Amino acid sequence: MVREIKDRKLFITINETKDHLIAEIIDNAGGLEPEILSTIFDSNDSTWTQDTKKNVFYIPKVILKNMKGSISADNIGDGTQYRLSVPKTAS
């Protein structure tokens, strides 16, 4: 589905806490449908094909799993917020 967004925006912030580095990416593209949002990082979803397992949403999850980090997506305002968090030191 393609949405007509007149004034497209993408905000990227990188912050740190005592123990974590956190990257947030926020867009104003109208948010994601609930069924997509709940499975966006799940390679077992029946809508995924072999080609889409290389998808930009699946790759960070694998990397973060190996780094003991986390990734999430939530609808906020008129868009979606993606949040990636990784510990500063390996456990």
C-alpha positions as CSV (number, residue, x, y, z in Angstrom):
1,M,0.0,0.0,0.0
2,V,1.4,3.4,-1.0
3,R,0.2,6.4,1.0
4,E,0.2,9.9,-0.3
5,I,2.2,11.8,2.3
6,K,2.6,15.5,1.3
7,D,5.5,16.4,3.7
8,R,7.5,13.3,4.3
9,K,9.7,13.3,7.4
10,L,12.2,10.9,9.0
11,F,13.7,11.6,12.3
12,I,16.8,9.7,13.5
13,T,18.2,10.1,17.0
14,I,21.0,8.2,18.8
15,N,21.3,8.4,22.5
16,E,23.0,6.5,25.3
17,T,22.2,5.5,28.8
18,K,24.6,4.2,31.3
19,D,24.4,0.7,29.9
20,H,22.9,1.0,26.4
21,L,23.2,2.7,23.0
22,I,19.7,3.5,21.6
23,A,18.8,4.5,18.0
24,E,15.3,5.7,17.3
25,I,13.8,6.2,13.8
26,I,10.5,8.0,13.5
27,D,8.5,8.5,10.3
28,N,5.3,10.3,9.5
29,A,4.0,7.8,7.0
30,G,0.7,7.1,8.8
31,G,1.7,4.1,10.9
32,L,1.5,0.4,10.3
33,E,-1.5,-1.9,10.3
34,P,-1.8,-3.7,13.6
35,E,-1.4,-7.2,11.9
36,I,1.9,-6.0,10.3
37,L,3.1,-4.2,13.4
38,S,2.7,-7.3,15.5
39,T,4.8,-9.5,13.2
40,I,7.2,-7.0,11.5
41,F,10.3,-8.7,12.9
42,D,9.0,-12.3,12.7
43,S,10.5,-14.4,9.9
44,N,8.0,-17.1,10.6
45,D,5.1,-15.0,9.5
46,S,3.2,-16.7,6.7
47,T,3.3,-13.6,4.6
48,W,7.1,-13.8,4.3
49,T,8.8,-15.5,1.4
50,Q,12.4,-16.6,1.1
51,D,13.3,-13.3,-0.5
52,T,11.7,-11.2,2.2
53,K,13.6,-13.0,4.9
54,K,16.5,-10.8,3.8
55,N,14.2,-7.9,4.5
56,V,15.5,-4.8,6.3
57,F,13.3,-5.6,9.3
58,Y,14.6,-9.2,9.7
59,I,18.3,-8.5,9.5
60,P,18.5,-6.1,12.4
61,K,16.7,-8.6,14.6
62,V,19.3,-11.3,13.9
63,I,22.2,-8.9,14.5
64,L,20.6,-7.6,17.8
65,K,19.9,-11.1,19.0
66,N,23.7,-11.9,18.7
67,M,24.5,-8.6,20.4
68,K,21.9,-9.2,23.2
69,G,20.0,-6.1,22.1
70,S,16.4,-5.4,21.3
71,I,14.3,-3.9,18.5
72,S,10.7,-2.7,18.5
73,A,8.2,-0.8,16.4
74,D,5.2,1.2,17.7
75,N,2.7,3.5,16.1
76,I,3.0,7.0,17.5
77,G,1.2,10.1,16.4
78,D,1.0,10.0,12.6
79,G,3.8,7.5,12.0
80,T,5.9,4.7,13.3
81,Q,8.8,4.6,15.8
82,Y,11.5,2.0,15.4
83,R,13.8,1.6,18.4
84,L,17.0,-0.4,18.5
85,S,18.9,-0.8,21.8
86,V,22.2,-2.6,22.3
87,P,24.3,-2.9,25.5
88,K,27.5,-1.0,25.6
89,T,29.4,-4.0,26.8
90,A,29.1,-7.7,25.9
91,S,27.6,-9.9,28.6
